[in-house]
């Protein structure tokens, strides 16, 4: 038992915030994220209160907003702000499905016989977006698009999780934008990014 590890499955629910938004871009409704995976624990001190965690998981994220992402007649992607005084809509969002790879520096005051303990885990999370899509429903009809070339397939950001026992707060702050430099909104590069806040549950 003295050689215990905190190998853990994790389950996280987040609220997704768009950051670095252009002036007229806003979120609407609830933008959510679901993350699930496994982290392998590698203790680095004798008491095993410090460790490195390396994992792999799956994430799905949705973003509700007032920016229309549509394919033009030439096949190019058009980004534009929707004005509800001119166009009514009941749904406008994009979603991503990702493989994620968290790397954490971990501190906890656990013991070989105690499963209730405080923890602070911080690190970086890398993601590979393997599927994404947009959905619009409104005056323009029902529009669905996939395989938008402007999406950045590789995402990465900083993470922080802390709490006691099973319940823990979780934060993620992206270090690169959702779209690549070819995405333009009103002639300007769309440097849109994301921050996530929520809860993460660790299950031995």
KOLBA-553229 format. One record per residue: residue number from 1; residue in one letter; z, x, y of N, C-alpha, C in turn. Coordinates in Angstrom, 3 decimals, decimal comma, padded with zeros to 6 digits. Atoms other than C-alpha are relative to their C-alpha. Layout:
N
[site NUM "a" [Z X Y] [Z X Y] [Z X Y]]
...
This chain:
204
[site 1 "x" [000,000 000,823 -001,217] [000,000 000,000 000,000] [000,000 000,851 001,259]]
[site 2 "x" [-000,040 -000,852 -001,180] [000,562 002,963 002,340] [-001,398 000,380 000,478]]
[site 3 "x" [001,371 -000,357 -000,351] [-003,203 003,516 002,295] [-000,802 -001,242 000,406]]
[site 4 "x" [000,658 001,262 -000,333] [-003,975 000,019 003,611] [-001,056 000,188 001,084]]
[site 5 "x" [001,017 000,088 -001,041] [-007,006 -000,794 005,740] [000,004 -001,418 000,571]]
[site 6 "x" [000,171 001,326 -000,590] [-007,658 -003,655 008,120] [-001,465 -000,428 -000,126]]
[site 7 "x" [001,355 000,509 000,206] [-011,033 -004,472 006,596] [000,009 -001,501 000,276]]
[site 8 "x" [-000,091 001,380 -000,455] [-011,871 -007,810 008,119] [-001,357 -000,665 000,142]]
[site 9 "x" [001,067 000,888 -000,428] [-014,317 -010,622 008,277] [000,377 -000,513 001,392]]
[site 10 "x" [-000,291 000,530 -001,331] [-014,637 -011,916 011,815] [-000,851 -001,236 000,265]]
[site 11 "x" [000,673 001,215 -000,437] [-015,606 -015,261 013,308] [000,328 -000,191 001,464]]
[site 12 "x" [-000,217 000,083 -001,436] [-016,085 -015,642 017,040] [-000,796 -001,146 000,605]]
[site 13 "x" [000,645 001,051 -000,775] [-016,890 -018,538 019,367] [000,079 000,400 001,472]]
[site 14 "x" [000,003 -000,466 -001,378] [-017,964 -017,696 022,913] [-000,696 -000,988 000,931]]
[site 15 "x" [000,730 000,659 -001,078] [-019,029 -019,232 026,186] [-000,859 001,077 000,653]]
[site 16 "x" [000,948 -000,999 -000,478] [-022,129 -017,413 027,431] [-000,298 -000,203 001,480]]
[site 17 "x" [000,253 000,037 -001,435] [-022,465 -016,608 031,113] [-001,194 000,881 000,334]]
[site 18 "x" [001,120 -000,804 -000,484] [-025,744 -015,461 032,635] [000,448 000,771 001,237]]
[site 19 "x" [-000,372 -000,851 -001,129] [-025,194 -012,550 035,010] [-001,258 000,580 000,634]]
[site 20 "x" [001,119 -000,562 -000,777] [-027,397 -010,849 037,611] [-001,096 -001,038 000,195]]
[site 21 "x" [000,939 001,096 -000,168] [-028,996 -014,227 038,244] [-000,697 000,072 001,354]]
[site 22 "x" [000,653 000,220 -001,297] [-031,633 -014,728 040,946] [000,696 -001,143 000,735]]
[site 23 "x" [-000,759 000,925 -000,846] [-030,389 -016,867 043,822] [-000,119 -001,451 -000,442]]
[site 24 "x" [000,202 001,412 000,319] [-031,879 -020,177 042,633] [000,204 -000,342 -001,474]]
[site 25 "x" [-000,183 000,257 001,421] [-031,158 -019,785 038,926] [001,456 -000,375 -000,266]]
[site 26 "x" [-001,360 000,447 000,308] [-028,139 -021,688 037,626] [000,085 -000,478 -001,440]]
[site 27 "x" [-000,238 000,527 001,347] [-026,616 -022,678 034,313] [000,407 -001,454 000,080]]
[site 28 "x" [-000,383 001,400 000,085] [-026,068 -026,239 033,202] [000,509 -000,262 -001,404]]
[site 29 "x" [-000,533 000,302 001,319] [-024,091 -027,734 030,361] [000,824 001,148 -000,543]]
[site 30 "x" [-000,822 -001,012 000,664] [-022,325 -025,524 027,831] [-000,902 000,934 -000,788]]
[site 31 "x" [000,780 -001,017 000,707] [-023,953 -022,296 026,655] [000,926 000,718 -000,977]]
[site 32 "x" [-000,956 -000,441 001,023] [-022,381 -021,205 023,382] [-000,539 001,134 -000,850]]
[site 33 "x" [000,344 -001,048 000,941] [-022,337 -018,342 020,939] [000,863 -000,089 -001,246]]
[site 34 "x" [-000,717 -000,059 001,277] [-021,343 -018,050 017,278] [-000,304 001,355 -000,631]]
[site 35 "x" [000,139 -001,332 000,581] [-020,731 -014,651 015,676] [000,818 000,064 -001,281]]
[site 36 "x" [-000,713 -000,135 001,264] [-019,784 -013,924 012,077] [-000,445 001,292 -000,671]]
[site 37 "x" [000,373 -001,246 000,647] [-019,658 -010,676 010,127] [001,186 000,685 -000,648]]
[site 38 "x" [-001,017 -000,787 000,690] [-017,634 -007,928 008,461] [000,097 001,369 000,663]]
[site 39 "x" [-000,237 -001,318 -000,588] [-016,067 -004,748 009,858] [000,807 000,848 -000,987]]
[site 40 "x" [-000,680 -000,970 000,861] [-015,102 -001,746 007,724] [000,923 000,863 000,848]]
[site 41 "x" [-001,049 -000,671 -000,748] [-011,895 -000,066 008,870] [000,188 001,437 -000,513]]
[site 42 "x" [-000,204 -001,403 000,351] [-011,504 003,737 008,946] [001,185 000,546 000,805]]
[site 43 "x" [-001,177 -000,514 -000,719] [-007,910 004,766 009,924] [-000,151 001,486 000,318]]
[site 44 "x" [000,147 -001,394 -000,431] [-007,683 008,045 011,831] [001,342 000,672 000,280]]
[site 45 "x" [-001,308 -000,661 -000,115] [-003,916 008,708 011,990] [000,860 -000,363 -001,201]]
[site 46 "x" [-000,813 000,152 001,211] [-001,156 008,919 009,396] [000,626 -001,386 -000,099]]
[site 47 "x" [-000,601 001,337 000,020] [000,514 005,643 010,393] [-001,048 -001,099 -000,099]]
[site 48 "x" [001,128 000,923 000,112] [-002,914 003,976 010,324] [000,015 -001,087 001,090]]
[site 49 "x" [-000,003 000,920 -001,140] [-002,286 002,329 013,674] [-001,230 000,185 000,890]]
[site 50 "x" [001,262 -000,220 -000,696] [-005,483 003,850 015,088] [-001,115 000,100 -001,037]]
[site 51 "x" [001,111 000,003 000,957] [-008,857 003,387 013,437] [-001,321 -000,149 000,733]]
[site 52 "x" [001,363 000,298 -000,425] [-012,597 003,253 013,883] [-000,512 -001,134 -000,887]]
[site 53 "x" [000,576 001,115 000,751] [-014,274 000,013 012,838] [-001,503 -000,035 000,167]]
[site 54 "x" [001,461 000,073 -000,027] [-017,960 -000,201 011,926] [-000,423 -001,226 -000,801]]
[site 55 "x" [000,303 001,256 000,671] [-019,524 -003,520 011,031] [-001,439 -000,457 000,152]]
[site 56 "x" [001,310 000,648 -000,072] [-022,501 -005,790 010,689] [000,216 -001,507 -000,036]]
[site 57 "x" [-000,171 001,443 -000,028] [-022,911 -009,469 011,446] [-001,245 -000,721 000,480]]
[site 58 "x" [001,071 000,888 -000,469] [-025,056 -012,372 012,582] [000,514 -000,771 001,196]]
[site 59 "x" [-000,382 000,755 -001,195] [-025,037 -014,135 015,951] [-001,112 -000,936 000,409]]
[site 60 "x" [000,940 000,922 -000,628] [-026,702 -017,177 017,441] [000,566 -000,359 001,372]]
[site 61 "x" [-000,428 000,262 -001,371] [-026,560 -017,719 021,209] [-000,970 -000,965 000,666]]
[site 62 "x" [000,828 000,935 -000,755] [-027,826 -020,552 023,409] [000,351 000,089 001,481]]
[site 63 "x" [-000,171 -000,073 -001,447] [-028,305 -020,648 027,180] [-000,697 -001,203 000,626]]
[site 64 "x" [000,540 001,155 -000,720] [-028,778 -023,872 029,175] [-000,102 000,348 001,482]]
[site 65 "x" [000,244 -000,488 -001,353] [-030,267 -023,322 032,626] [-001,118 -000,805 000,654]]
[site 66 "x" [001,040 000,723 -000,742] [-032,782 -024,475 035,246] [-001,269 000,834 000,180]]
[site 67 "x" [001,216 -000,816 -000,056] [-035,485 -021,867 034,576] [-000,944 -000,410 -001,123]]
[site 68 "x" [000,995 000,377 000,993] [-038,626 -023,038 032,822] [-000,710 001,255 -000,519]]
[site 69 "x" [000,732 -001,080 000,655] [-040,073 -020,556 030,336] [-001,154 -000,649 -000,749]]
[site 70 "x" [001,139 000,729 000,542] [-043,574 -021,702 029,517] [-001,185 000,953 -000,188]]
[site 71 "x" [001,207 -000,786 000,237] [-046,842 -020,322 028,190] [-001,128 -000,534 000,875]]
[site 72 "x" [001,125 000,387 -000,817] [-049,737 -020,355 030,628] [-001,267 -000,145 -000,830]]
[site 73 "x" [001,263 000,222 000,712] [-053,327 -021,180 029,711] [-000,578 001,303 -000,549]]
[site 74 "x" [000,500 -001,295 000,464] [-054,064 -017,455 029,322] [000,871 000,596 -001,093]]
[site 75 "x" [-000,919 -000,506 001,021] [-051,188 -017,044 026,876] [001,144 000,814 000,563]]
[site 76 "x" [-001,090 -000,732 -000,632] [-048,977 -015,229 029,380] [001,218 -000,909 000,172]]
[site 77 "x" [-001,226 000,764 -000,196] [-045,366 -016,304 029,831] [000,254 -000,190 001,482]]
[site 78 "x" [-000,321 000,318 -001,388] [-044,530 -018,052 033,102] [001,485 -000,338 000,119]]
[site 79 "x" [-001,403 000,285 -000,297] [-040,981 -018,091 034,481] [000,050 -000,660 001,374]]
[site 80 "x" [-000,085 000,703 -001,287] [-040,218 -020,633 037,210] [001,292 -000,810 000,057]]
[site 81 "x" [-001,213 000,781 -000,206] [-037,233 -022,457 038,685] [-000,361 -001,475 000,080]]
[site 82 "x" [000,217 001,440 -000,003] [-037,076 -026,197 038,039] [000,781 -000,649 001,135]]
[site 83 "x" [-000,639 000,778 -001,067] [-036,327 -028,466 040,982] [000,119 -001,435 -000,504]]
[site 84 "x" [-000,181 001,328 000,587] [-034,785 -031,678 039,628] [-000,346 -001,123 000,970]]
[site 85 "x" [000,477 001,040 -000,910] [-035,820 -033,522 042,769] [-001,481 -000,305 -000,252]]
[site 86 "x" [001,414 000,193 000,327] [-039,403 -033,085 041,502] [-000,230 -000,229 -001,497]]
[site 87 "x" [000,180 000,068 001,452] [-039,021 -032,715 037,708] [001,336 -000,331 -000,649]]
[site 88 "x" [-001,201 000,381 000,748] [-036,448 -034,537 035,614] [-000,081 000,566 -001,412]]
[site 89 "x" [-000,034 -000,490 001,377] [-035,370 -033,050 032,308] [001,399 -000,201 -000,581]]
[site 90 "x" [-001,269 000,179 000,700] [-032,662 -033,601 029,718] [000,390 001,224 -000,816]]
[site 91 "x" [-000,289 -001,210 000,766] [-032,948 -030,266 027,921] [-000,864 001,132 000,502]]
[site 92 "x" [000,746 -001,206 -000,352] [-033,942 -026,781 028,995] [000,865 001,200 -000,377]]
[site 93 "x" [-000,843 -001,087 000,477] [-032,623 -023,793 027,107] [-000,841 001,020 -000,761]]
[site 94 "x" [000,553 -000,940 000,964] [-033,424 -020,649 025,189] [001,116 000,445 -000,927]]
[site 95 "x" [-000,978 -000,414 000,995] [-031,691 -019,356 022,081] [-000,484 001,269 -000,688]]
[site 96 "x" [000,317 -001,232 000,713] [-031,535 -016,078 020,179] [000,785 000,060 -001,300]]
[site 97 "x" [-000,653 -000,282 001,283] [-030,704 -015,117 016,598] [-000,034 001,514 -000,190]]
[site 98 "x" [-000,096 -001,457 -000,007] [-029,486 -011,564 016,163] [000,789 000,524 -001,189]]
[site 99 "x" [-000,869 -000,833 000,820] [-028,212 -009,011 013,712] [000,797 000,868 000,960]]
[site 100 "x" [-000,806 -000,795 -000,912] [-025,288 -007,286 015,390] [000,801 001,055 -000,754]]
[site 101 "x" [-000,638 -001,159 000,614] [-023,614 -003,954 014,711] [001,118 000,487 000,913]]
[site 102 "x" [-001,120 -000,425 -000,846] [-020,142 -003,552 016,265] [000,572 001,341 -000,455]]
[site 103 "x" [-000,756 -001,232 000,232] [-018,447 -000,157 016,561] [001,230 -000,062 000,901]]
[site 104 "x" [-001,225 000,225 -000,748] [-014,804 -000,369 017,618] [000,967 001,176 -000,132]]
[site 105 "x" [-001,198 -000,835 000,061] [-011,940 001,933 018,518] [001,179 -000,961 -000,040]]
[site 106 "x" [-000,994 001,034 000,280] [-008,914 000,070 017,177] [001,430 000,548 000,095]]
[site 107 "x" [-001,444 -000,251 000,036] [-005,198 000,093 017,918] [000,682 -001,278 -000,467]]
[site 108 "x" [-000,815 001,145 000,447] [-002,685 -002,175 016,148] [001,366 000,542 -000,398]]
[site 109 "x" [-001,334 -000,434 000,427] [001,044 -002,037 015,407] [000,345 -000,591 -001,361]]
[site 110 "x" [-000,182 000,549 001,349] [000,593 -003,196 011,819] [000,745 000,992 -000,891]]
[site 111 "x" [-000,640 -000,809 001,040] [002,474 -001,902 008,768] [-000,582 -000,430 -001,344]]
[site 112 "x" [000,527 000,390 001,314] [001,626 -001,967 005,036] [000,494 -001,360 -000,492]]
[site 113 "x" [-000,570 001,267 000,488] [003,804 -005,094 004,631] [-000,060 -001,127 001,033]]
[site 114 "x" [000,038 001,019 -001,048] [003,206 -006,952 007,911] [-001,439 -000,388 000,311]]
[site 115 "x" [001,325 000,504 -000,325] [000,174 -009,138 008,517] [-000,031 -000,656 001,376]]
[site 116 "x" [-000,076 000,551 -001,351] [001,374 -010,378 011,903] [000,251 001,150 000,967]]
[site 117 "x" [-000,121 -001,163 -000,859] [000,757 -007,750 014,566] [-000,898 -000,158 001,217]]
[site 118 "x" [000,824 -000,053 -001,197] [-000,666 -007,037 018,008] [-001,163 000,956 -000,222]]
[site 119 "x" [001,169 -000,880 000,110] [-004,107 -005,491 018,323] [-000,754 000,068 001,319]]
[site 120 "x" [000,971 -000,179 -001,077] [-006,454 -004,101 020,955] [-001,172 000,762 -000,605]]
[site 121 "x" [001,214 -000,612 000,528] [-009,998 -003,351 019,796] [-001,031 000,055 001,124]]
[site 122 "x" [001,030 -000,112 -001,020] [-012,636 -002,029 022,163] [-001,130 000,872 -000,521]]
[site 123 "x" [001,116 -000,792 000,506] [-016,081 -000,578 021,668] [-001,326 -000,463 000,553]]
[site 124 "x" [001,357 000,361 -000,368] [-019,776 -001,245 021,785] [-000,615 -000,823 -001,123]]
[site 125 "x" [000,692 000,822 000,996] [-021,919 -003,824 020,033] [-001,502 000,082 000,268]]
[site 126 "x" [001,458 -000,056 -000,086] [-025,612 -003,320 019,356] [-000,584 -001,181 -000,761]]
[site 127 "x" [000,604 001,162 000,637] [-027,897 -006,188 018,442] [-001,505 000,120 -000,100]]
[site 128 "x" [001,448 000,084 000,180] [-031,385 -006,729 017,100] [-000,372 -001,471 -000,045]]
[site 129 "x" [000,421 001,404 -000,080] [-032,919 -010,073 018,126] [-001,217 -000,186 -000,902]]
[site 130 "x" [001,106 000,172 000,948] [-035,033 -011,107 015,136] [-000,707 -001,346 000,155]]
[site 131 "x" [000,657 001,290 -000,260] [-035,819 -014,652 016,328] [000,529 -000,559 001,312]]
[site 132 "x" [-000,414 000,631 -001,240] [-035,751 -016,529 019,603] [-000,963 -001,143 000,313]]
[site 133 "x" [000,855 001,124 -000,354] [-037,131 -019,675 021,135] [000,479 -000,699 001,244]]
[site 134 "x" [-000,336 000,788 -001,174] [-037,200 -021,964 024,152] [-000,297 -001,474 -000,294]]
[site 135 "x" [000,217 001,436 000,151] [-036,950 -025,758 024,332] [000,146 -000,678 001,357]]
[site 136 "x" [-000,051 000,811 -001,215] [-037,703 -028,121 027,204] [-000,343 -001,428 -000,375]]
[site 137 "x" [000,302 001,414 000,192] [-037,603 -031,920 027,208] [000,187 -000,710 001,327]]
[site 138 "x" [-000,084 000,654 -001,298] [-038,422 -033,844 030,361] [-001,344 -000,526 000,434]]
[site 139 "x" [001,224 000,568 -000,564] [-041,195 -034,984 032,683] [-001,254 000,734 -000,466]]
[site 140 "x" [001,150 -000,783 000,459] [-043,473 -032,200 031,413] [-000,276 -000,180 -001,484]]
[site 141 "x" [000,144 000,215 001,435] [-043,085 -033,442 027,840] [001,018 000,822 -000,776]]
[site 142 "x" [-000,850 -000,832 000,853] [-041,489 -031,609 024,929] [-000,714 001,331 -000,232]]
[site 143 "x" [000,594 -001,330 000,095] [-042,201 -027,883 025,079] [000,883 000,895 -000,861]]
[site 144 "x" [-000,717 -000,958 000,845] [-041,217 -025,356 022,427] [-000,845 001,261 -000,115]]
[site 145 "x" [000,703 -001,276 000,122] [-042,115 -021,680 022,364] [000,855 000,986 -000,788]]
[site 146 "x" [-000,664 -001,073 000,742] [-041,263 -018,815 020,043] [-000,790 001,293 000,211]]
[site 147 "x" [000,659 -001,306 -000,081] [-042,096 -015,126 019,895] [-000,464 000,330 001,419]]
[site 148 "x" [000,267 -000,362 -001,391] [-041,922 -014,631 023,656] [000,118 001,524 000,123]]
[site 149 "x" [000,032 -001,474 000,043] [-042,918 -010,994 024,090] [000,947 000,636 001,011]]
[site 150 "x" [-000,863 -000,585 -001,041] [-040,722 -010,512 027,183] [001,462 000,131 -000,416]]
[site 151 "x" [-001,378 -000,161 000,467] [-037,475 -010,855 025,205] [000,237 001,435 -000,453]]
[site 152 "x" [-000,405 -001,298 000,524] [-035,732 -007,525 024,648] [000,548 -000,188 -001,408]]
[site 153 "x" [-000,484 000,141 001,373] [-035,323 -007,229 020,891] [001,299 000,762 -000,240]]
[site 154 "x" [-001,220 -000,786 000,162] [-032,596 -004,607 021,221] [000,950 -000,293 001,162]]
[site 155 "x" [-001,023 000,312 -000,981] [-029,411 -005,625 023,021] [001,245 000,838 -000,304]]
[site 156 "x" [-001,241 -000,740 000,227] [-026,199 -003,695 023,528] [000,946 -000,250 001,167]]
[site 157 "x" [-000,991 000,252 -001,026] [-022,960 -004,087 025,438] [001,379 000,429 -000,430]]
[site 158 "x" [-001,388 -000,382 000,231] [-019,246 -003,371 025,703] [000,794 -001,194 -000,511]]
[site 159 "x" [-000,832 001,071 000,550] [-016,650 -005,376 023,766] [001,484 000,332 000,177]]
[site 160 "x" [-001,455 -000,121 -000,034] [-012,919 -005,973 024,064] [000,597 -001,218 -000,690]]
[site 161 "x" [-000,724 001,066 000,677] [-010,733 -008,004 021,715] [001,479 000,360 -000,012]]
[site 162 "x" [-001,441 -000,275 000,055] [-006,970 -008,345 021,941] [000,736 -001,300 -000,293]]
[site 163 "x" [-000,793 001,174 000,324] [-004,294 -010,667 020,672] [001,022 000,288 -001,075]]
[site 164 "x" [-001,054 -000,095 001,005] [-001,694 -011,351 018,036] [-000,396 -000,792 -001,239]]
[site 165 "x" [000,280 000,636 001,284] [-002,268 -012,128 014,366] [-001,461 -000,463 -000,031]]
[site 166 "x" [001,366 000,496 000,176] [-005,335 -014,341 013,805] [-000,703 -000,289 001,318]]
[site 167 "x" [000,597 000,459 -001,252] [-005,885 -015,559 017,378] [-000,145 001,157 000,978]]
[site 168 "x" [000,267 -001,116 -000,908] [-007,520 -013,098 019,740] [-001,052 -000,390 001,033]]
[site 169 "x" [001,009 000,164 -001,040] [-009,375 -013,189 023,047] [-001,113 001,018 -000,233]]
[site 170 "x" [001,144 -000,880 000,233] [-012,850 -011,675 022,959] [-000,918 -000,024 001,217]]
[site 171 "x" [000,893 -000,135 -001,141] [-015,109 -010,360 025,736] [-001,166 000,921 -000,374]]
[site 172 "x" [001,194 -000,831 000,182] [-018,637 -008,940 025,711] [-000,731 000,060 001,329]]
[site 173 "x" [000,754 -000,169 -001,243] [-020,546 -007,498 028,657] [-001,242 000,812 -000,313]]
[site 174 "x" [001,255 -000,664 000,347] [-024,213 -006,649 028,143] [-000,310 001,126 000,976]]
[site 175 "x" [000,391 -001,146 -000,812] [-025,490 -003,308 029,407] [-001,503 000,069 000,232]]
[site 176 "x" [001,436 000,059 -000,270] [-029,178 -004,185 029,290] [-000,431 -001,453 000,159]]
[site 177 "x" [000,406 001,382 -000,294] [-031,140 -007,274 030,381] [-000,545 -000,736 -001,218]]
[site 178 "x" [000,517 000,847 001,072] [-032,217 -010,186 028,188] [-001,514 000,169 -000,144]]
[site 179 "x" [001,453 -000,129 000,001] [-035,868 -009,751 029,175] [-000,399 001,405 000,445]]
[site 180 "x" [000,468 -001,320 -000,412] [-037,930 -006,605 029,633] [-000,595 -000,059 001,411]]
[site 181 "x" [000,430 -000,105 -001,396] [-039,429 -005,424 032,930] [-001,269 -000,784 000,306]]
[site 182 "x" [001,219 000,785 -000,247] [-042,601 -007,472 032,440] [000,303 -001,446 000,361]]
[site 183 "x" [-000,391 001,373 -000,360] [-040,669 -010,745 032,980] [000,178 -000,089 001,506]]
[site 184 "x" [-000,031 000,145 -001,452] [-041,237 -011,858 036,577] [000,352 -001,428 000,390]]
[site 185 "x" [-000,341 001,306 -000,569] [-039,673 -014,724 038,499] [-000,254 000,067 001,497]]
[site 186 "x" [000,385 000,024 -001,412] [-041,239 -015,496 041,882] [-000,391 001,399 000,477]]
[site 187 "x" [000,511 -001,315 -000,353] [-042,831 -012,047 041,847] [000,975 001,144 -000,171]]
[site 188 "x" [-001,020 -001,037 000,160] [-039,571 -010,174 041,175] [000,374 000,176 -001,461]]
[site 189 "x" [-000,434 -000,261 001,368] [-038,397 -008,520 037,969] [001,243 -000,824 -000,325]]
[site 190 "x" [-001,102 000,865 000,421] [-036,054 -010,866 036,079] [001,043 000,841 -000,724]]
[site 191 "x" [-001,014 -000,910 000,540] [-033,022 -008,618 035,561] [001,207 -000,784 -000,505]]
[site 192 "x" [-001,039 000,920 000,453] [-031,039 -011,344 033,808] [000,781 000,593 -001,172]]
[site 193 "x" [-000,838 -000,565 001,050] [-028,098 -010,293 031,654] [001,034 -001,042 -000,428]]
[site 194 "x" [-000,941 000,970 000,550] [-025,164 -011,899 029,823] [001,389 000,605 -000,137]]
[site 195 "x" [-001,388 -000,306 000,331] [-021,394 -011,835 029,566] [000,520 -001,141 -000,862]]
[site 196 "x" [-000,530 001,016 000,903] [-019,460 -013,663 026,853] [001,519 000,059 000,002]]
[site 197 "x" [-001,445 000,107 000,061] [-015,879 -014,878 026,773] [000,357 -001,059 -001,028]]
[site 198 "x" [-000,363 000,975 001,019] [-014,168 -016,625 023,891] [001,136 000,453 -000,881]]
[site 199 "x" [-001,040 -000,319 000,987] [-012,012 -016,333 020,799] [-000,638 000,660 -001,206]]
[site 200 "x" [000,447 -000,617 001,236] [-012,368 -014,113 017,759] [001,130 -000,056 -001,019]]
[site 201 "x" [-000,971 000,116 001,090] [-010,611 -014,635 014,439] [-000,305 001,081 -001,032]]
[site 202 "x" [000,142 -001,035 001,032] [-010,042 -011,728 012,048] [000,671 -000,480 -001,274]]
[site 203 "x" [-000,481 000,512 001,284] [-009,636 -012,631 008,404] [-000,078 001,130 -001,023]]
[site 204 "x" [-000,039 -001,094 000,977] [-008,541 -010,046 005,836] [-000,697 -000,401 -001,288]]
